[in-house]
Amino acid sequence: MADYLIGIDAGTTGCKTIVFDLDGHILGQDYREYPCVYPGPGLVEQTYDDIIPPLIDSCRAAVEASGVPAEEIRALSFSSQAPLLAMVDHNGELVRPFVSWQDLRGAPYIPRLRESYGAEKFYRESGDPLGTNSAAPKWVWLKEHEPQNWARTAWFLSEQEFLMKEWGAREYWTDLSSASREGMLDVDTMQWSEAIHDLVGIPISRRAQVVAQPGTPIGTISADIARKTGLSEKTLLCLGAHDQNCSTFGGGAVRGGDCVMVMGTFGSCYVVMDEPLRDPQRKLVVKPNHGMGNWTIEAFSNTSASSFRWYRDTFCEAEQIAGRVADLDPYDIITTQAQKAPIGAHGVTFLPYLGGASGARQNPDARANFSGMTLATKKTDIARAVLEGVSFEMRDILNAQAAAGIEIGTIRLVGGAAKSAFWSQMLADIFQRPIEILRTSEAGCLGAAMYAGVGAGLYESCQAAADRAVAVVGRFEPNPDNAQAYDEAFERFVNTYEGLASTVF
């Protein structure tokens, strides 16, 4: 009897389930989009019905597509967005909708928290710059603005802990990367920070238990979930990780100096470090590289390829219709349009800050912007400007890492951008660094599946799992002839941001 694994990427705008063999080959997969809810400016939430039914349906469809007998699927793990805040009552029910990591409601509390705790002290302890992605300011907002909900809350959780309990986990557990991503973990002791929890007003006894062992089995699939998904009740539920750490693992970044860039809903660049260094400018996040015995230093784009999806949904109805008629991906149609415009998009610049600026900029008030358009501007220019703008924000992140003394060579690219040869070459040219492409661009699912395999004893270690299941299948070398044109376009991008930051936001 063969052994198979499932990785489920419970992302921000959709979920993907993939059935893998132990060598990282895909046997079956399924993807479902789901919505975010925007109750007001800067507010981003999701409901139980937004997320849970699509996850179940996706898992069932992937298992059916794989043709793998249920009893041969040994283990399952989640790659989860974080922090997606869940307030849960004594019955295990959500008190209110999930609060997304993209939500900006906590921004006004950031200066107060930095002043009362000390910005440098907070960063040294948590490895988190305390920005809009951090959980602490969101928790404080919820405590002060929703006291009745706060009083009803028995457990203060993030997405993975809630999902695992729903699927059959015995208790609420979390991994090092998910806990660290909240910005409330001491990254040196690898335990919840009592001082930061006291600052926010949450007892540690009402948080999930932090587990350092990668892929720890925490239960088996419940009878109800087994019936709905077609899985066996003997399938192990193993602790996964934060989606970006799963993508890092699925990209093979397990040893010091390895670098993975994730460009999905959320963008990030992860560099593995053997010691938990800190960024003197406090722009970069430091957190445990779960299961590897080392750390990552990273920075984020709040929207990344979400900007591309926003452009598709807002301006490209014709391309979506054409895609349905011709059975083509609308994104492929749009990138084909973008290729018709020159580098620099005839002077059009796009700032991709649809959810504020994090990463190298750390400005929650920043907003997206198109500039440089004239009567001669074409849709091809706009499409290219969107791709370039998202890429320039990632170059900003690389520059911040370089300023912190982090050396980056070859970059492994995962996420939606890795599916496009045009975009991959654009990134190589903008960064002037080689870009490697992996056999599966769905590194989040692969990373989750490998964590499950480690927990089930099918891999000796995380390093052994990556060596066996992660394969490089392509490489894009930077074209030096394009460097100057991209440098000029990037300079215009920076100048546009700085001009607006000093006058508008």
N, C-alpha and C positions, 0 to 999 in steps of 0.2 A: 504494500500500500504506500502510495506517494504522500508527501507532506506539502501542504500549501498554506499560504498566509494571506490575510486581508489587511490592507491599509485603507482607512477612511479619512479623507481630508475634509473636515467640517469647516469650510472657509467662510469668508465674510459674505460673499454674494452667491455662493453655491457650494455643493458638496460633490465629491467624486469618490467612488469606491473602486478599488482595483484588487483583483485576485492575482497573486504572484506565485511562481515557483521559487525555490530557494536560490536560484541563480539570477533572480530579478527579471525574469521574462513575464510578460503580461498574458494571463489566460482569459480574463474577462474584465470589463470595466463599464462604468455608467456614470453619467454626470447629470445633475439636476441644478438648475438655477433656483434661487429663492430671494425674496426681497429684503431690503432694509426699510424701516419705517422712519420718517423724518417729521416728528411732531412739531418742530419749530426750527428756526435758524440755529445751526450748530448741534442740533440734537439728533442722535442716531440710535435707534433701538431695533430689536428683533423680538418676535413672539415665539412661544412654544410651537404654535402651529406653522410658523414660517420655517422652522428648522427641523423639528423631529420627524414629521411624516416624510419629507423628502429624503432624509438620511435612511430611513427604513426602506423606502421604495428603491433608492439607489443601490443599497446593499443587496436587496432581493434580485434586482435586474442584473447586477454584476455576477452574482453567484450563478444565475440561470445562464448568462452568456458564456461563462467559463466552462460549463459542462462538467465541473469538478464535483464528485460526490461530497455531500455535506460532511460526512464523517472524516474526510481527508483534509478538511480545512482545520488546521490545528489551533490557530490563534489569530486574534484580531486586536488592533490598536487604532487609536484616533490620533490624527494630526489636527490640533484645535487652534482656532483663533484665540488670541489673548491680548489684553484682558477683556473678555466679554463677561461683564459682571452679572451674577445671578444671586438674587436675594430669595432664599428658600425657607419655607416655614417648617414646623415640626412634622408635618405630614409629607415632606419632600416635594411640595408644590411650589411653583414660582409665586412670589408675592406680587411681582410686577414684571413687565417685559425686561428682557436682557438689555443692558446698556453696553453699546458697542465701544470698542477701543477707538473708533473714529469720532466718538462723541466729544464735543468741546465744552460741555456744561461746567466742567471742573476748572476751566482756564482761569477764572477770576480768583480761585483759591490758591493758585500756584505761588504767587508772591508771598501770601500769608504763611504758607507752609514752609517756604524757603527761609523766611525771616525767623519764624518761631523755632525751627529745628536747626537751621544753618544749612545753606545750600551745599557747601563743601562737605560738611559732615554727612548729609543725606547721600551725596554721591559716593563718598568713600565707603559708606556702609552698604548701600544697595547696588552700586554700580549703575544707577539710573539717574539721568539728568533732571528728573522730576519735571516732565513736560506734559503735553496734552494727552499722550498715549498712556501715561502712568495711571494706576488705579487709585492712588491715595486721594487726589483732588476730586475725583468722581465720587468716591465713597463719602467724602466730607459733604459734597453737595447733596447727596441722597439723605444723609443724616439730618442736615439742616432744613431741607425743603420738603422731605417726606417723612416726618417723624412717626406717623401712624404705620407706614410700611416698615420703617426701621424697627419699631417695637415688635412687629409681627415676625421679624426675621430671626430664624434659629441658626442658619448657616449662611456665611458670606463666601460665595464660591465664584469660580470662573467656569468657562464652558466645559472643559474636559471632565472636571469632577462631577458636574451635573449629568453629562451624557453617560459616563461610565456607570453611575448608580442607576440611571434609567435602563441600561442594558443588562444589568445583573451584578454589578459590583457590590461587595458586602458592606463597604463603608465609603466615606468620601476620602479619596487620596489624590495627591497631585505630585508632579515630578518637579525636579529642580528648575528646568527651563521655564515652565509655565508659572511657577511661583515667583521666579526671578523677574519674569516679564511684567508682573504687577508692580515691581519696584518696591516691594515690601519684604524682601528676603535679604538676609545678611549674606553677601556672596562669598565671604571668607569662612563663616561658620557653617554655611549651607542650611541654616534654619530660619524660620520666620523671625523677623526683628521685633522684639518686644517693644522697643522704644518707638519704632514707627507705628506699630499697632496702637500703642497708647496715644500717640499723637492724633491718629484718626478716630480712635474710640471703638475699636473692634477687639474683643477678647480673642486671643490666639486659640482658646478652647473651642471657638466657633468657626475655625478655619479647617480646611482639609489638611490631613497629615502629609507632611513632605517626605517623599521617598527618594533616596539617592540611587538605589539599584535600578539600572535600566530595564525596562520591559517587565517589571514586577507583575506576576499574575495576581489579580485582585478579585477574581471571581470567574464564573462561567456564564455563558449566554442564558438569559432567563427563558422560561418556557414561552412567555408571551412574545418576546423578540424572536425566538427560534421559529415560532409559528408564522410570524409576519415576514421573516427574511429568508426562510428556507435553510438557515444554519442549524447545526446540531447543538443541543444543550450541553454537549461536552466541549464545545469550542471555548478555549481559554480567552478571557478578557485580560489583556495585558496593558499596563500603563504606558501610554504613548508620550507625547511631548508637545510643546508649543509648535505651531505650524512652521515657523521659520527654522526652528531647530530640527524638525523632521526633514525639512528641505535641505538643510546643511548636511545632515546625516545621509539623506538620500543622494546628495551630490558628492558624497565620499570625503567630506571635510572632517577628518578624524584625527589628523596629526598637525602639530605646530607648523604654521606657514600656509596651510591649505586655505583657499579662498573660494567661496561660493556667493554668487549674486543671484538673488531671487527677484524675479519681476513678474508678479501676479497682481492680485487685488492690491497688495501691499508690496512695496519694494524695499530691499535691504541688501547690504553687502556685509558678509560675515568673514572675518579672518580669525583663524584659530591661533591661540596663544598658549604657551606652556606655563605662563605666570599671569595672574590677574592684574595686569597693568591698568592704570587709569589715564584718561585723557585730561591733560592740564586745562583744556578749555571747557570741559564738562559737556561736550556735545555727543560723545559716543557712549553707547550702552555696553557695559561689561556684564556678562552672565555666564554661568556654568554651561559648558558644552556637554549636555546631559549624557552620562554613560561613558564619556571618553577620558575622564580624568584631567581635562584641561578646560580652557575658557574660550569664549569668543568676544571680540570687540567689534561693534557694529553700529550702524545708524540706519534710519528708516525714512522712506518716503510714505506719507500717509495715503497716497492714492495710486501712484505708479500706473500700472495697467488699468486701474479703475478709471483713469482719465481717458484711456482709449475706449473703454466700454461706454463711458458717458458720451464721448464723441459719437460712437456708433449709434447709441440709443436716441440721441438728441438731434443729430444732423444727417443720419444715413438711413432713412427709411427706404429709399430706393435701392440701396445696396443690400439691405436685408431682404427685400422682396426678390431682387435678382438672385440672391443666394438660395432662397427657397425654390425658385423656379429651376435653377441650374444645378441644384444640389452642391453648392459651394459655400464655404465659410465666409460670411460677410467680412471678417477681418482680413482674409486673403484678398478680397476685392479692394478693400480700403488701402492695404499696403501696396497693391499694384498701382493704385492711383498715386500714392505718395512717391513711388519711384520715378514718376514722370516730372517731379519738381526737382530742382537742383539742390545741392547742399546749401543750407541757409534759407530754403523755402522762399526765395525772392524777397528776403527781408522780413518775413513774418516770424514773430516770436510768440511762443506759448509758454506761460508760466502755469505749471500743473497743480497749483495749490488749491484744489477744490475742497480739501479738508484741512486747510491751514498748512503751515510749513513746519516740519520737524527736522530730523536729520541735521544737516549742516547749518540750517537757518534758525530753527527753534523760535518760530513766530506764529502763534495760533491765530493772529489777526490777518495773516497773509491770505490773499485770495487769488484765484485763477484769473488769467488775463490773456487776451490776444492783442498784439500790437504790431504796427508796421504794415497794416493792410491798406491797399489803394484800390482804385477802380479796376486795376489790372489783375488783382489777386484772384486766383482760381481755387477751386475746391482741392485740387491736387496740392497746392501750397499749404492749405490749412491742414490737410491730412499729414503732410510731412512735418509741419511745425509741431503737431501734437506728439509724434514719435520723437522728434528731436528734443522737445521740451522735457518729456519724461526722462530721456537719456541724459540730458544736461543736469537734471536734479541728481541723478546717480553719479555723475562726474563730480558734482559738488561734494557728495559723500566721500568719494575716493580722495578728494583733495583734503577733506577734514581728517581722514585716516592718515594720510601722508604727513600732515602737520603734527599729528600725535606721535610720529616716529614709526608708524606701521608700514612695512614694506610689502607691496603687492606685486606679484608677477602675473602668472597666468590666472585667468578668472574662469571658473566653471559657471555657466549660465543655466538656470532652471526657471520653470514657469512658462507662461504663455509666450513671452518674447523669444524663447529658445526654439519655438516651432517655426519661426520666420527667419529664413536665411538672410533676407534683406535687413531686418532689424538687428540680427546678430552681427552682421558685417558693419552696420552703422555703429554699434557699440564698440566693436574692436577699433574702428577708426577714430571715434570720439575719445576713447580712453588711451589709444595707442598702446594697447596691450592685447595679447592673444586671448581669444574666447574659445573655450572648449564646450562642446555639446555632448550630452550623455544619451545613452540608449533610450532612457525614458526621461522626458522633461517633467513628468509628474513626480518630482522628487519627494514631495510631501507625503504622498501615498506610499512610496517605496520606503522612506524613512520610518513611517509608522509600522509598516509590515516588518521591517528588519528589527525594530524594537520588540515586536510581538515574537519574532523568531528567536531573539536572544532570551526573552522571558520563558519561552517554551523549551529552551535547551537545544534548539536546532542549529544555532550558531554558538561557537565557543565564546565570542566576545563581539562588541560593536565593531572593532577594527576588522575582525575576521568576516563579519557580515558584509561590511563595505567592500573589502577586498574581493569577495565572491560575487556580490550582486550588482555592483556599480561598474559600468563600462563606458569609457569615452569612445564616441563614434564619429566625431567631427571636430574640426578646428578652423577658426577664422583668424587669419593673420592680419594685423593692422596694415592698412595701405598708407605709407608715408606721404603719398601725393595728395591725400585728402586732409592731412593734419591741419594745414594752415586755414583752409576754408572752415573747418569745424571749430578751430580756435577762435576765429573771428565771430562765428555765430554764437559760440559759448560766451564770449566777452559781451556781446549784445544782450544775451540772456541775463548775465550777472548785472549789467548796467540797468536793464529794465527793472529787475527786482529791486535793486538798491534805490533807484529813483522813486519807485512807488512806495517802498518801505519808509522813505523819509517824508513822503507827502500824503499818501492815501491810507496805508496801513502800517 
